[in-house]
Amino acid sequence: MAIFFSIMLFSGMFMYSYFHKHMLSMLLSLEYMVLMMFCLIFYIMNIYNMDLYFSVIYLIMSVCEGALGLSIIVLMVRMYGNDYFSSLSILMC
């Protein structure tokens, strides 16, 4: 089962590198990787009968990361009309 989660994690990494032009696609694939890492951590912690406090903290941090990424995307779309990474050079001005 851990091999399945690892394969899914690597497929998320592939999709992250494949959709490098759109920020929303990158955020979705990043959240997919975070979810697969959570499943892998949860599975391993259940095998060794460990406490699941770390997994709750991990979920809290990943939700905060997703909310911040989504707010940046909304700000970019409202100001510049797209979510391309090529328009990030405009943000430096």
N, C-alpha and C positions, 0 to 999 in steps of 0.2 A: 504494500500500500504506500509506503514511503517513496518507492520508485515512481509510482504514479504521480504523486504530488511534485516530485522533483522534475519529472518530464513536463508537467503542466507549468511549473515555474520557469523552465527554460523556454517553453513556447511563449510565455509572456515576455521574456527578455528579447526573444526574436521579434515579436510584434512591436515592442518598444523601440527597437532599432529600425524596424521597417517603416513605421509611421513617424518619422522624425520631423516632418514638416508641419504637422498640425498639433497644436498644444493640447486640444481636447482628446485626440486619439492617444497621445502620449500619456495623458493623465488617466485615461481609462485603462490602458495596458499596465500602468504603474499600480493602479488600484487592484487589478487582477493579480499582479505579482504579490502584492501585500496580502491579499486574501489567500493565495496558495501557500505563502509562507506561514500564515496563521494556521491553516489546516495542517501543515507539516509539523509545526511546533506543538499544536494541540494533540496530534496523533502520537508524537514521540513522548510528550509528557504523560499521556494516558498509558502508554506501554510501561513506563518506569514508575507509575503511581506517584507522580509528583504533584505538588499543589499547582493550581492553575492561575495564581495571582499574576504571574508574568504575562500570561496570554491576555488577561484583562487590560493590563497596562499597555501591552502592544496594540490592542484594539483601540484604546483611547488615543494613543499617539497617531495611529493611522487615520482615524476619523478626523483629527485635527489637521493632519497633512492634506487630506482630501478636501476639507472645507477651505483651507488656504489656497490650494491650487485652483479650486472652482471660483473663488472670489477674484483671483488674478485673471482667469479666463474671462469672467464677466466684465471686469474692468477693461481688458484689452478690446473686447468686442464692442463695448459701448464707446470707447474712445477712438478706435482705429477701424472698426468694421470687420475685422477678421481675426483669426487666431493663428496666423502663420508665424513661424519663428523668424522669417525674414524681416518682419516688421519690428522685431525687438531692438534693432539698431535705432529706431525712432525714439524708443524710450529713454535713451541716453541723453537726448537733447534737452 
